[in-house]
Amino acid sequence: MIKRRQLVTSTAKKQLLRTLTDSAALPALVRQMPAPTLKRLIDHVGLRDSGALIALTSPVQMREIFEEALWQNLVPGQAERLQPGKFMEWLDVMLDVGASFTAERLMELGETFVVLNLAPLIRVTDRSADIFMAPEEATEAFTDFLHSSAADGSMEEFGGYFVSPVHEDEWESIRTVLAELESSYGDFLERTISRCCHQPTALGFVDDGQPLLEDETYEREQRRAAKGFVTPHIAAAFLSAARKGDLDALCDQHAYDDISARYFERLAAAAATSATTLDDSAEPDDSTAADPTAIHALEQALVDAQIISNEPPKLLTGPADNLEQMLELQMCLDRLQFSQPHVFSARLGELVFLANILMAGSWYQGARFNEAESAQAALAVATSAWITWRPSRAGTIAQISLPRRSRKYPASCGCFRWVGTSCNRFQCTPHDRCSQHCAPMKCARVSSTSNGCSQK
């Protein structure tokens, strides 16, 4: 049965890829697709089979995809680290598209990107390093290096430097890329290779590129934070504060906590900058224009494959004899959507923030939350908190104006932090997949003494 299910799944993925690649509207669809959605599509069909999709990406899309695909942490809440092995997987697929395409994309991604990803995969030797050694030691060491590398064909000269692979099975791909870069972008390659070379000092070879990696790690976190992503450290701090917060204080919270406030301030600043950039941008390129009907057909194929969704996430179901309470938060949000769209947008932004918190800092039964699951979980948790909070804090539903309360307070974040402290008190019956997310969720550990949320 398992093998049969896997076969059906593989066939469905191949059919989706065939549907996309057979359509003349694919270039237009790819260019208008957000990078996270495009990466989700690539993950769905498989990286090895995604050459046709990758060939249509813009440099900006490629950079954003790499900023997510090449960084990983083993445990949610811990710092994400660059994974050179993943870069090799992408490099092989890009080479399947073409060596010239690969070289062009690497050049557009910039020296820092190439150095960080290529340096761990190669050894670079500069003959000028001899001057820092005793003459006889330098000659012997350099000769041994040349002979050992040249004997198996795993060493060549590029940009005035001798280059050999760290892993022999990766050499063919690396050599092809370096040769194409040398042919088409010689100056770029020379600068890149020189930065991959460990520069000698009087105390030995100590420049291992770690400062460059730390700088890029910080800058990446800032770029992603400006786009609405939540870094693992921020997620861990938020969840830890929710666990340790006083229940009554969280219930009476009328403003954002410091973490949430800084997040929305950065997001607002980024939105203002983005609007200015769009106003100053050039005229749109019509070269990838396509029939809207054809694009809609491809979008429907993505919906059918659950790459994108055209349905809102589901709420929790409450007690069968009290449907009014179950729909309370949803009705409030629906009214705000039409009466005060800007307030509705703010509440929706809070739910997005909470979903990002879950993706970056939490897991359930050993698996990370994906985008759809985290959105469902955030809304489910906020709904459950709203239902559980109201009877104990404000009496009956008729005794409080829900729209007014939603306008005045950052309700979603307050509910979420409240639930983080009292998740063991839920009495609601979960609906559909949301039932999994109201069970105990393991929160990211920020210290050796912190504990995950639990339900008793």
Phi, psi and omega in degrees: 000319180296315180298320179298318180295318178296322180295317179297317179298315180297319179296319179296320179294318178295323179294320177298314180298320179295319178298319181290310186288339179279352183263136176288348181273357184300315179303317179293321179296315182296317183293334180264000184276131175301147183303318178299322178292320179296320177295322178297323177295317179297318177297325183291312182277343181101132183301318183299332182260009188257017181303319181295327178286316181297325181296337183264356182287152173274163177302323179294316177299317181298318179297315181293324177295316180295326180296339176261318189285330187266359181242140184204149170237148182286328182232129177305136182100340176272162181296140177278141183236147179292136183244096181301328179299324177292325177299321179296322178298316179291323180298319179298319180291320178296324177293330174297327175291319179157144180294321180294320177299316181297314181297318180297316180296318180297320178296320180291330178287338172100162183298315184300316179300312183294318181298313182298323184270332183270324185304320179291349185259351185225160170247130182240129182235132179247128183297335181294346177294346181302329188292344180268000180242163171298143186307314183291324178293318181296313182298315181294315181295317182291321179295318178299320180296313182297317183293316182293324182281319182289335183297323181255012176072019184254036177210133176216164180260128177225127176060029180083009180235148174271126185239134175222157184275154170284322178238125187300324184289352179261355189294320184300315179294316181296316180298320179298317180294315180297320179296319180291321176296319179296324181287320187258329184222065186301315181296320179298316180296317182298317179295320182293313181297322180297327179282340176279344182278130177289112183286132180285148173230175181295338181261002179119185182275099186243347181279090183263009178080005182298318177301321178297318179295319179295320178297315181292324177299316179294314181296323178296316179299321179293319179297316182289324177296323179294337180266003178102359176284153178250126179287154180303322181294319179294318179298317180296319180294319179297312181293324178295318178296324179294322180291325187267349184292151176287134186298312181295322180295320179292323178297324182269006183293124182248006181214166178294146168289169185299320182296313180294320181299315179296322179300311183288331174295315178296321181295319179294319178296319179294322179295320178295318178295319180296320179296320178295319179297319179295322179295327183268358185285164180284175178297146180295151179272123181266007185293336181253018179298145182215166179297124180304327179295319179293320178296319179298322179296320178291321178298322178294324176297323177291324176296315180298328179273003180063028172283318174234166183229143174246017179237144177290153177296154184275146177271171171287148170267137178268195178301144185298333183268009181217066181294332182298317178295320182299323184268004188302306182295318181297318179295322178297314179295321179297319179294319179296325182302325182262326184276320180219083184303325182292326177289319176301319179298322179295316179295321178294322177298326177294319179295322176297318178301315180294323176297319178294325176302315181294318181295322186274333190230008184218163177208167180219125180052043174080001182241146177282156173283134168269182186297315182295316181294320181292323177295317177296318182293318181298314179292323178296316181294316179297320179296314181296320178295319180298314182293317183287325183291314191302306184300326184277341186250334189222014178075217184283165181297325184290346185272004181217144178272104184298315180301321181294319180295321181292329179286326189278323189245152170285076194298315188299312182294321178297317178297318184294316180294324178297316179294325179301331180272329189235032184296342180281001182256004182300137176237007185276153177268118183288152182247135174053224186288340180297342179300328180292327189274349176262357168286174182302131177251132177284120180265152184298137179275127177257354174204169183290346183256353182284151182240150176285163177295149179218157178240128183256000000 
